[in-house]
Amino acid sequence: MGKPCDLAVTDPSDPHLRDCRPSMSPFRHVSRIVPAVLATLVPISLAACSDTDRGAERFCGEIARQVPFLEGPFVESGDIDALVDRYEKLDRITPLAIEDEWRTITELMKLASDVDPSDPRSRQDVADAAYKAERSARDVAIWVETTCGVAMPDVVGVEGSVPVTIPPATPAP
């Protein structure tokens, strides 16, 4: 058993293999690679898990400040543009628990801001989108009210205030 085996030799009848000493050929670099990979991935994973930009605390603070500006009346087109801008900014910090639902509402706001009141098809598109966004709007309203203690303004018009009820405690036997 002399020199290490050449990984390029794959034919078992090759005379070079007779003088090879066994090695952990495919795994010999693992002991150096794994720590390097872990050193790279662990900080990235920890940063992703501790993303405070999308935390409930930050979102709740911001939504409490923005709620007065999320409800009408919206008289001028600039008012509607500002509303869409607020929804988009909040979308960037929305917690993962309601991220998809919030994005649905934001998309509805964008569509509504582009509606052509004189075009029946344009109005119908917004009505259809509002119908599809109803559940998302209700889920967001419930989450915001129960998590943040803030009542969301109606987005679709059917959410209303969400009563938070706690079931009565049953007495111990």
C-alpha positions, 0 to 999 in steps of 0.5 A: 500500500503505497501512494494515495489513489488517483480518483480519475482511475475508475477501472478496477483492472487498472494496474495503478489501483494495486499500489493504492492505499484506501482513502476516504476519497469522496469525503476527504474535503468534507471536514474543511468544507462543512465548517466553511459552509456553516460559517456562511449559512448560520449568520444568514439564517439567524438574520432571516429569523430575526427580521425585525422589519416584519415583526408584529411590534413594528407593524402594530406601531406603524398601523396605529399611526397610519389608521387615521390616514387609511380611511376617507373621505378621499376627494382628490386623486392625490388622496387616493395615491397617498392611500395606495402609497401608505398600503405599499409602505405597510406591505414592506413591514407586514408580519408574515402571518398576514403578509399574503392577505395584506398584499391582496388588499394592497393590490385591490387599492392599486386597482381601485386607484386606476378605475375609470368611473365611466367604464363599466368593465373597469368598475366591474373589475374592481368589484370582482377584486373587492369580492375576492379580497373580502376574506383577506380584508376580514382576516387582516382586520381580525389580526390587527384588532386582536394583535395590535388593539387597533380597529382597521377601517373597512376596506371592502365594506363588510369587515366592520369591527371585530369583537374579541371574545374570550370564552368564559373559564370553566370552574374546576371540579 
